[in-house]
Amino acid sequence: MALRSPGWLLLLVPLAALIAAYLLTQRRRGRYVVRFTNLDLLDKVAPTRPGWRKHVPAGAFCATLALLVVGFARPTADVQVPRERATIVVAFDTSGSMEATDVEPTRFLAAQRAALAFVDRLPARFNTGLVTFSGNATVAVPPTTDRALLRSAVQQLTTGQGTAIGEAVIAARNAIRALDKQAETEPPPAHIVLLSDGSNTVGRSVESAAREAAADRIPVSTIAYGTEDGVVEFPDGRVLQVPADGPALENLAAVTGGDYHEAATGEELQAVYDDIGSSVGHRTEEREIWQWFVAAGLGTALIAAATSLLWFSRLP
């Protein structure tokens, strides 16, 4: 929380002095009671003493003043506000290693389901595209608001050979830039979400692709998918180890300002997509929250009045 007019907090100084004076007065009253040595007579004159209750109205009154002073100082807080527009490109790894069965039923099928759920949860006005990559990268669907077209493309994906992560980043970046050129106003914020289960094996390096995306201020959030025990079994009986490799993806995210995630199950992948969707679909704004403090101050003022009337039949 920050304050836009902190000078108003100087009013807390006289409030502190008022509280100190109140405490001093209560202490003097206590001494006077002790001097009244005939305690039996005191019990008959005032058999029921208010005890702690006598301090409640005063405490609530002081809290009211403090809350109002803070309200005058115009406090602010960071608030998550839904974005009206954005461009998201999902880069989906369709390399043969995605057929590994360490994730049920396979990495590929579990990733398909999670990607479909992610697309469905994005705001309707978000332009969303799809890039697929194995031995090369292809813009399967340019950024669009047509969710049916996007769903159909995801459902029709098939696997191939090779893993061109760098090419996928550039293909996604180019798709975003092409859409930005068509915009009549300032282009909306863009984000690439890249899922892969292996290392870059063909095409340009991940490092050079990361630098180009960073130059265009397009963050790339990456997901390393699968486990260290992943294997692919071929019809001829061969078995290929395909452990998930995260360091390159982690560096890609760091260089471009995105987030890096690891997912070893379909449920974890869905949770990652939910997290990314929440962060991309909202922006952080600083907003004044003085109303909250004024409302709280009115609440404490009502407490002061109610307790004083209930226990002492008078207003404070």
SEKOLVEX-397884 format. One line per field, with one value per residue: residue number from 1; residue in one letter; x, y, z of N, C-alpha, C in turn. Coordinates in steps of 0.2 Angstrom, whole numbers, plus 2048, in hexadecimal, padded with zeros to 3 digits. Layout:
% SEKOLVEX-397884
i <- NUM|...
aa <- A|...
n.east <- X|...
n.north <- Y|...
n.up <- Z|...
ca.east <- X|...
ca.north <- Y|...
ca.up <- Z|...
c.east <- X|...
c.north <- Y|...
c.up <- Z|...
% end
This chain:
% SEKOLVEX-397884
i <- 1|2|3|4|5|6|7|8|9|10|11|12|13|14|15|16|17|18|19|20|21|22|23|24|25|26|27|28|29|30|31|32|33|34|35|36|37|38|39|40|41|42|43|44|45|46|47|48|49|50|51|52|53|54|55|56|57|58|59|60|61|62|63|64|65|66|67|68|69|70|71|72|73|74|75|76|77|78|79|80|81|82|83|84|85|86|87|88|89|90|91|92|93|94|95|96|97|98|99|100|101|102|103|104|105|106|107|108|109|110|111|112|113|114|115|116|117|118|119|120|121|122|123|124|125|126|127|128|129|130|131|132|133|134|135|136|137|138|139|140|141|142|143|144|145|146|147|148|149|150|151|152|153|154|155|156|157|158|159|160|161|162|163|164|165|166|167|168|169|170|171|172|173|174|175|176|177|178|179|180|181|182|183|184|185|186|187|188|189|190|191|192|193|194|195|196|197|198|199|200|201|202|203|204|205|206|207|208|209|210|211|212|213|214|215|216|217|218|219|220|221|222|223|224|225|226|227|228|229|230|231|232|233|234|235|236|237|238|239|240|241|242|243|244|245|246|247|248|249|250|251|252|253|254|255|256|257|258|259|260|261|262|263|264|265|266|267|268|269|270|271|272|273|274|275|276|277|278|279|280|281|282|283|284|285|286|287|288|289|290|291|292|293|294|295|296|297|298|299|300|301|302|303|304|305|306|307|308|309|310|311|312|313|314|315|316
aa <- M|A|L|R|S|P|G|W|L|L|L|L|V|P|L|A|A|L|I|A|A|Y|L|L|T|Q|R|R|R|G|R|Y|V|V|R|F|T|N|L|D|L|L|D|K|V|A|P|T|R|P|G|W|R|K|H|V|P|A|G|A|F|C|A|T|L|A|L|L|V|V|G|F|A|R|P|T|A|D|V|Q|V|P|R|E|R|A|T|I|V|V|A|F|D|T|S|G|S|M|E|A|T|D|V|E|P|T|R|F|L|A|A|Q|R|A|A|L|A|F|V|D|R|L|P|A|R|F|N|T|G|L|V|T|F|S|G|N|A|T|V|A|V|P|P|T|T|D|R|A|L|L|R|S|A|V|Q|Q|L|T|T|G|Q|G|T|A|I|G|E|A|V|I|A|A|R|N|A|I|R|A|L|D|K|Q|A|E|T|E|P|P|P|A|H|I|V|L|L|S|D|G|S|N|T|V|G|R|S|V|E|S|A|A|R|E|A|A|A|D|R|I|P|V|S|T|I|A|Y|G|T|E|D|G|V|V|E|F|P|D|G|R|V|L|Q|V|P|A|D|G|P|A|L|E|N|L|A|A|V|T|G|G|D|Y|H|E|A|A|T|G|E|E|L|Q|A|V|Y|D|D|I|G|S|S|V|G|H|R|T|E|E|R|E|I|W|Q|W|F|V|A|A|G|L|G|T|A|L|I|A|A|A|T|S|L|L|W|F|S|R|L|P
n.east <- 804|802|804|7FC|7FA|803|805|7FA|7FB|801|7F7|7F5|7FD|7F8|7ED|7F4|7F8|7EC|7E8|7F2|7EF|7E2|7E6|7EE|7E4|7DC|7E5|7E7|7DA|7D9|7E3|7DC|7D1|7D7|7DB|7CF|7CB|7C1|7BB|7AF|7A5|7A6|7A3|795|791|795|791|793|79F|7A5|7B1|7BB|7B3|7B0|7BA|7B8|7B0|7B8|7C4|7BF|7BB|7C7|7CD|7C5|7C8|7D6|7D5|7CE|7D7|7E2|7DA|7D9|7E6|7E6|7E8|7EF|7EE|7F4|7EA|7E2|7DD|7D2|7D8|7D3|7D7|7E2|7F0|7F3|7FE|7FF|80C|80E|816|819|821|828|82B|821|818|81B|817|818|810|7FF|7F1|7FB|809|806|7F8|7F3|7F8|7F1|7E4|7E5|7E9|7DE|7D5|7DB|7DA|7CC|7CA|7CF|7CC|7BE|7C1|7CF|7DC|7E1|7ED|7F5|804|80D|81A|827|832|832|82B|81A|80D|7FE|7F2|7EF|7EF|7DF|7CD|7C5|7C0|7BB|7C2|7CF|7CE|7CB|7D7|7E0|7DB|7DE|7EC|7FB|809|81B|82C|83B|83F|83C|83E|843|83F|831|82F|832|829|81D|81F|820|813|80C|811|80C|7FF|7FE|802|7F6|7EE|7E5|7E6|7F0|7F9|7F3|7FA|805|808|812|80F|818|819|823|82B|838|84A|850|853|854|855|856|85F|859|85D|85F|853|84C|852|84D|83F|83F|844|839|830|828|823|827|820|824|822|828|825|821|82A|839|83A|835|831|831|82A|82D|826|82F|834|83E|844|843|84A|843|844|83E|844|849|852|855|848|845|84F|84B|83E|843|84B|842|838|82E|825|82B|827|824|81D|817|80C|7FC|7F2|7FB|7FF|7F3|7F1|7FC|7F9|7ED|7F2|7FB|7F1|7EA|7F3|7F6|7EA|7E7|7EB|7F5|7F0|7F2|7E8|7DE|7D9|7D2|7C5|7C2|7C8|7C1|7B4|7B7|7BA|7AD|7A7|7AD|7AA|79C|79D|7A2|798|78D|791|793|786|77F|786|788|77E|77F|786|796
n.north <- 7FA|80B|81D|82C|838|83B|845|847|83F|845|849|83F|841|84A|842|837|83E|841|834|831|83A|835|829|82D|834|829|822|82B|82B|81E|81F|827|81F|816|81D|81F|818|811|803|7FB|804|809|7FF|7FE|80B|80B|7FD|7F6|7F7|7FE|7F9|7F2|7F5|803|808|805|80D|819|814|80F|81B|822|819|81C|829|827|81E|827|831|82A|827|834|835|82F|820|813|804|7F5|7EF|7E1|7E2|7DD|7DA|7E3|7E0|7D5|7CC|7BC|7AE|79D|792|782|773|766|75C|74B|746|74A|73F|737|72D|731|73A|738|737|737|742|74B|74A|74E|75B|761|761|76A|775|779|77B|786|790|791|798|7A5|7B6|7BC|7C6|7C5|7C3|7B4|7A9|79B|792|784|779|76E|766|772|783|788|793|78F|794|7A5|7B3|7B5|7B8|7AE|7A1|794|790|790|786|77B|77A|776|76A|762|760|758|74D|750|74F|755|764|774|781|78E|793|792|79C|7A8|7A7|7A8|7B5|7BD|7BB|7C2|7CF|7D1|7D2|7DD|7E7|7E9|7EF|7FD|806|808|7F9|7EB|7E3|7D5|7C4|7B5|7A4|796|784|776|767|763|765|773|76E|770|77E|790|796|795|7A0|7AB|7AD|7B0|7BD|7C4|7C4|7CB|7D7|7DC|7DD|7D3|7C8|7B7|7AA|79A|788|77A|76A|75A|74B|746|739|736|72C|727|71A|711|709|6FF|6FA|702|70D|71D|729|737|743|751|762|770|77C|784|789|790|79A|7A0|7A6|7AE|7B8|7BE|7C3|7BC|7AE|79F|78E|77E|76E|75E|756|754|75B|764|76C|772|77A|783|789|790|799|7A0|7A6|7AE|7B7|7BD|7C1|7CC|7DC|7E6|7F4|803|809|814|812|818|818|80C|80E|819|813|80A|812|818|80D|80A|815|813|808|80F|818|80F|806|80F|814|808|804|80F|818|823|82E|82E
n.up <- 800|7FC|7FF|7F9|7FD|809|813|81B|825|82F|838|840|84B|855|858|85E|869|86F|873|87C|886|88A|88F|89A|8A2|8A5|8AD|8B8|8BD|8C2|8CC|8D5|8D9|8E0|8EB|8F2|8FF|906|900|901|902|8F6|8ED|8F0|8EB|8DE|8D8|8CC|8C1|8B2|8AC|8A0|895|895|88E|881|878|877|872|865|860|85F|855|84B|847|844|838|830|82E|827|81C|816|812|806|802|7F8|7EE|7E6|7D9|7D1|7C1|7B4|7A4|795|788|77F|778|776|773|771|771|76C|770|764|763|761|76D|776|776|780|78F|79C|7A1|7A4|798|78E|78C|781|77F|78C|78C|781|786|791|78B|783|78E|793|789|788|794|792|791|786|77D|77B|76F|769|764|75C|75B|755|758|752|749|742|743|743|740|745|748|745|751|758|75C|75A|761|75F|753|758|761|759|752|75C|760|755|754|751|754|750|74A|753|75B|75B|764|764|757|759|762|75A|750|757|75C|74F|74B|754|752|745|747|74F|746|73F|748|74C|756|765|767|770|780|77E|77F|780|782|785|783|786|785|784|77E|774|763|756|749|74D|75C|76D|775|76C|767|772|775|76A|76C|779|775|76E|778|77D|788|78C|792|799|799|79F|79C|7A1|7A8|7B0|7AD|7A1|793|781|778|76A|75B|757|762|768|775|77A|785|78B|794|79D|799|7A1|7A3|797|794|79F|79F|793|797|7A1|79B|792|79B|79F|7A7|7AF|7B0|7B6|7B3|7B7|7B6|7AF|7B6|7BD|7B2|7AE|7B9|7B8|7AB|7AF|7B9|7B0|7A8|7B1|7B4|7A8|7A4|7AC|7B2|7BC|7C6|7CE|7DA|7E3|7F4|7FE|801|808|814|819|81A|823|82E|830|835|841|848|849|852|85D|860|862|86D|877|879|87C|888|890|88E|887|87A|874
ca.east <- 800|806|800|7FD|7FB|805|806|7F4|7FD|803|7F1|7F6|801|7F3|7E9|7F8|7F8|7E5|7E8|7F6|7EB|7DD|7E9|7F0|7DE|7DA|7EA|7E5|7D4|7DB|7E6|7D6|7CD|7DB|7DB|7C9|7CD|7BB|7B9|7A9|7A0|7A7|79F|78E|78F|795|792|795|7A3|7A5|7B7|7BE|7AE|7B1|7C0|7B7|7AE|7BE|7C8|7BC|7BB|7CE|7CE|7C1|7CD|7DC|7D3|7CC|7DE|7E5|7D6|7DB|7ED|7E5|7EC|7EE|7EF|7F4|7E4|7E2|7D8|7D2|7DA|7CE|7D9|7E9|7F2|7F7|800|801|810|80D|81B|816|826|826|82C|81A|814|81D|811|819|80A|7F9|7F3|802|80A|803|7F1|7F2|7F9|7EC|7DE|7E7|7EA|7D7|7D2|7DE|7D7|7C5|7CA|7D1|7C6|7BC|7C4|7D6|7DE|7E5|7F0|7F8|80A|80F|821|82B|838|832|825|814|807|7F8|7EC|7F1|7EB|7D8|7C8|7C1|7C2|7BA|7C7|7D5|7CD|7CC|7DE|7E4|7D9|7E1|7F3|7FF|810|820|833|83F|83D|83E|83C|845|83B|82B|82F|832|823|818|821|81E|80B|80A|813|808|7F8|7FF|802|7F0|7EB|7E4|7E8|7F6|7F8|7F3|7FF|805|80C|812|80F|81B|819|827|82E|83F|84F|850|857|854|853|85A|85F|854|860|85E|84B|84A|854|848|839|840|844|832|82D|823|825|826|81F|826|820|82C|820|823|82E|840|839|831|834|82D|82B|82C|823|834|837|843|841|847|849|841|843|83C|84A|846|856|854|842|845|852|846|839|846|84D|83C|834|828|826|82D|823|825|817|818|806|7F7|7EF|7FF|7FF|7ED|7F2|800|7F5|7E9|7F7|7FD|7EB|7E8|7F8|7F6|7E3|7E6|7F0|7F5|7EF|7F2|7E1|7DC|7D4|7D0|7BE|7C2|7CA|7BB|7AF|7B9|7B9|7A6|7A5|7B0|7A6|796|79E|7A3|791|789|793|792|77F|77D|789|788|778|781|78A|79D
ca.north <- 800|812|823|831|83F|839|84A|847|83A|849|849|839|843|84C|83C|834|842|840|82D|831|83E|831|824|831|835|823|821|82F|829|818|821|82A|81A|812|822|81E|812|80D|7FF|7F8|809|80A|7FA|800|811|809|7F6|7F3|7FC|7FC|7F5|7F3|7F8|80A|80A|803|813|81D|810|80F|822|823|815|81F|82F|824|81C|82D|834|826|828|83A|834|82C|81A|810|7FD|7F2|7EB|7DD|7E4|7D9|7DE|7E3|7DD|7D3|7C7|7B6|7A9|797|78E|77B|76E|760|757|744|744|74B|739|734|72B|732|73E|735|731|739|74A|74F|74B|752|762|763|763|770|77B|77A|77E|78D|794|793|79D|7AC|7BB|7BB|7CB|7C4|7C0|7AE|7A5|794|790|77E|778|768|768|779|786|78A|797|78B|799|7AC|7B6|7B6|7B7|7A8|79B|78E|78F|78E|77F|776|779|773|763|75F|760|751|74E|74F|74E|75B|769|77B|786|795|795|793|7A3|7AD|7A6|7AC|7BD|7BF|7BB|7C8|7D5|7D2|7D4|7E4|7EC|7EA|7F3|805|809|805|7F2|7E8|7DF|7CF|7BF|7AE|79E|790|77E|772|761|761|76B|775|76A|773|785|795|795|798|7A6|7B0|7AE|7B4|7C4|7C8|7C5|7D0|7DD|7DE|7DE|7CD|7C3|7B0|7A5|793|783|774|765|753|74A|744|732|735|728|725|713|710|702|6F9|6F8|706|711|723|72D|73E|747|759|766|776|781|788|78C|794|7A0|7A4|7AA|7B3|7BD|7C2|7C6|7B7|7AA|798|789|777|76A|757|753|758|760|76A|770|776|77F|788|78D|794|79E|7A5|7A9|7B3|7BD|7C0|7C4|7D2|7E1|7E9|7FB|806|80C|817|80E|81C|817|807|811|81D|80F|807|817|818|807|80B|81B|810|804|813|81A|809|803|814|814|802|803|815|81C|82A|82E|830
ca.up <- 800|7FC|800|7F4|801|810|818|81F|82B|835|83C|845|851|85A|85A|863|86F|872|876|882|88B|88C|894|8A0|8A5|8A8|8B3|8BE|8C0|8C6|8D3|8D9|8DC|8E6|8F1|8F5|903|908|8FB|902|900|8EE|8EA|8F1|8E7|8D7|8D8|8C5|8BD|8AA|8AB|899|891|895|889|87A|874|876|86D|85F|85E|85C|84F|845|845|840|832|82B|82C|822|816|813|80F|7FF|801|7F2|7EE|7DF|7D8|7CB|7BD|7AE|79D|78F|782|77F|773|779|76E|774|76D|76E|76D|761|761|762|775|779|776|786|793|7A3|7A3|7A1|794|78B|78C|77C|780|792|78A|77D|78B|795|786|782|793|794|783|78A|79A|791|78F|77F|779|77A|769|76B|75F|75D|758|756|756|753|745|740|747|73F|743|743|748|747|757|756|761|758|766|75B|74E|75C|764|754|750|761|760|74F|754|750|755|74B|74D|754|760|759|768|762|751|75B|765|755|74C|75B|75C|749|74B|758|74E|73F|74A|751|740|73D|74D|74A|75C|768|767|777|782|77B|783|77D|787|781|787|783|78A|782|77D|76D|75F|74F|749|751|763|771|777|767|766|778|774|765|770|77E|771|76D|77F|77D|78C|78A|798|796|79D|79E|79D|7A2|7AE|7AE|7AC|79B|78D|77C|776|763|759|756|769|76B|77A|77B|78B|78A|79A|79C|79A|7A3|7A3|791|794|7A5|79D|78E|79B|7A5|796|78F|7A0|7A0|7AD|7AE|7B3|7B5|7B4|7B6|7B5|7AB|7BB|7BE|7AC|7AE|7BE|7B5|7A7|7B3|7BC|7AB|7A6|7B6|7B4|7A1|7A3|7B0|7B2|7C3|7C6|7D5|7DB|7EA|7F8|804|803|80D|81B|81B|81C|82A|833|832|839|848|84B|84B|858|863|862|865|873|87C|87A|880|88F|894|88D|884|875|876
c.east <- 804|801|801|7FD|7FD|805|800|7F6|7FF|7FD|7F1|7F9|7FC|7EF|7ED|7F8|7F1|7E5|7EC|7F3|7E6|7E0|7EB|7EA|7DC|7DE|7E8|7DF|7D5|7DE|7E1|7D2|7D1|7DB|7D4|7C9|7C7|7B8|7B2|7A4|7A0|7A3|798|78C|790|797|795|799|7A4|7AB|7BA|7B9|7AE|7B6|7BE|7B4|7B4|7C2|7C5|7BC|7C2|7D0|7CB|7C6|7D3|7DA|7D1|7D3|7E1|7E1|7D8|7E2|7EC|7E9|7EA|7F0|7F0|7EE|7E4|7DC|7D8|7D4|7D4|7D0|7E0|7EA|7F6|7F8|802|806|811|812|818|81B|824|827|825|816|816|817|812|813|804|7F4|7FA|803|806|7FB|7EF|7F3|7F4|7E6|7DF|7E7|7E2|7D4|7D5|7DB|7D0|7C5|7CC|7CB|7C5|7BF|7CC|7D7|7E3|7E7|7F3|7FE|80C|816|823|831|838|82C|820|80F|801|7F2|7EF|7EC|7E4|7D3|7C4|7C3|7C0|7BF|7CD|7D4|7CE|7D3|7E2|7E2|7DC|7E8|7F5|806|815|827|837|83B|840|83C|83D|840|834|82A|82E|82C|81D|819|81E|816|809|80B|80E|801|7F9|7FF|7FB|7EC|7EA|7E6|7EE|7F5|7F8|7F9|7FF|809|80C|813|812|81B|81E|82A|835|844|84E|855|858|853|858|85A|85A|856|85E|857|849|84C|84F|842|839|841|83D|82D|827|825|823|825|820|823|824|827|823|827|835|840|836|835|82F|82F|829|829|828|837|83C|840|846|845|848|83F|842|842|847|84B|855|84E|842|849|84E|841|83D|848|847|837|82E|829|827|829|825|81E|818|812|801|7F3|7F4|7FF|7F9|7EE|7F7|7FD|7F0|7EC|7F9|7F7|7E9|7ED|7F8|7EF|7E2|7EC|7F0|7F5|7EF|7EC|7E1|7D7|7D2|7C9|7BD|7C3|7C4|7B5|7B1|7B8|7B2|7A4|7A7|7AC|79F|797|79F|79C|78D|78B|792|78A|77D|780|788|782|779|785|791|79F
c.north <- 806|817|829|838|83D|83E|84A|843|83E|84A|844|83B|846|847|838|838|841|839|82D|835|839|82C|827|832|82F|821|825|82D|823|81A|824|824|816|817|821|817|80D|809|7FC|7FE|80A|805|7FB|806|80F|801|7F3|7F8|7F9|7F8|7F7|7F6|800|80D|809|809|818|81A|810|816|824|81F|819|825|82C|822|822|830|830|826|82E|83A|831|825|817|808|7FB|7EE|7E8|7DF|7E0|7DD|7DD|7DF|7DA|7CE|7C2|7B1|7A3|793|787|777|768|75B|750|742|746|745|735|733|72D|737|73A|739|731|740|74E|750|74F|75A|765|765|769|776|77D|77E|786|792|796|798|7A4|7B0|7BB|7C0|7CA|7C1|7BA|7AB|79F|793|789|77D|771|769|76F|77C|788|78E|793|790|7A0|7AE|7B8|7B6|7B1|7A2|794|78B|78D|787|77A|774|775|76B|75F|75E|759|753|74D|74E|755|760|770|781|78D|797|796|79A|7A8|7AD|7AA|7B3|7C0|7C0|7C1|7CE|7D6|7D4|7DC|7E9|7EE|7EE|7FA|809|806|7FD|7F0|7E4|7D8|7CA|7B8|7A9|798|78A|779|76D|75F|767|76D|771|76C|77A|789|793|798|79F|7AC|7B2|7B2|7BB|7C7|7C9|7CB|7D7|7E0|7DE|7D9|7C8|7BC|7AC|79E|78E|77D|76E|75E|752|747|73C|730|731|728|71E|713|709|6FD|6F7|6FD|70B|717|727|734|742|74E|75D|76D|77C|786|78C|791|79B|7A4|7A8|7AF|7B9|7C1|7C5|7C2|7B3|7A3|794|782|773|763|753|757|75D|766|76F|774|77C|785|78C|792|79A|7A3|7A9|7AF|7B9|7C1|7C4|7CA|7D6|7E4|7F1|7FD|80A|80F|813|812|81B|811|80A|815|819|80B|80C|818|813|807|810|818|80C|809|816|815|807|809|815|80E|802|809|81A|823|829|830|837
c.up <- 800|7FD|7FB|7F7|808|815|81D|825|831|83A|842|84C|856|85C|85F|86A|873|876|87C|887|88E|891|89A|8A4|8A9|8AE|8B9|8C1|8C4|8CD|8D8|8DD|8E1|8EC|8F5|8F9|905|902|8FB|900|8F9|8EB|8EB|8EC|8E0|8D7|8D1|8C2|8B6|8A8|8A4|894|890|890|882|876|872|871|866|85C|85B|856|849|843|841|839|82D|829|826|81B|812|810|808|7FE|7FB|7F3|7E7|7DF|7D1|7C7|7B6|7A8|798|789|783|77A|776|773|772|76F|770|76B|76B|75F|764|76A|778|779|77C|78B|79A|7A6|7A0|79D|790|78C|787|77D|786|790|786|782|78F|791|785|788|794|78F|785|78F|798|78F|788|77A|778|773|76B|765|761|759|75A|754|757|74F|743|744|742|743|741|743|74A|74D|754|75C|760|75C|763|757|752|75F|75F|752|756|761|75A|74F|754|752|74F|74E|74D|759|75E|75D|766|75C|754|75E|760|751|750|75B|755|748|74F|755|748|741|74C|74C|73E|742|74B|750|75F|769|76F|779|77F|780|77F|783|783|786|783|788|788|781|775|769|758|74F|74D|758|767|774|772|766|76C|778|76F|769|775|77B|76F|773|77F|782|78A|790|795|79B|79B|7A0|79D|7A8|7AC|7AC|7A5|796|788|779|76E|761|759|75D|76C|770|77B|781|789|790|799|79D|79B|7A2|79D|792|79A|7A3|798|792|79E|7A0|793|794|7A1|7A7|7AB|7B2|7B2|7B7|7B2|7B5|7B1|7B0|7BC|7B8|7AC|7B3|7BB|7B0|7AA|7B6|7B6|7A9|7AA|7B5|7AE|7A1|7A7|7B0|7B9|7C2|7CD|7D5|7E2|7ED|7FE|806|808|814|81E|81E|822|82F|835|836|840|84B|84D|851|85E|865|865|86C|879|87E|87E|887|893|893|88B|87E|877|874
% end
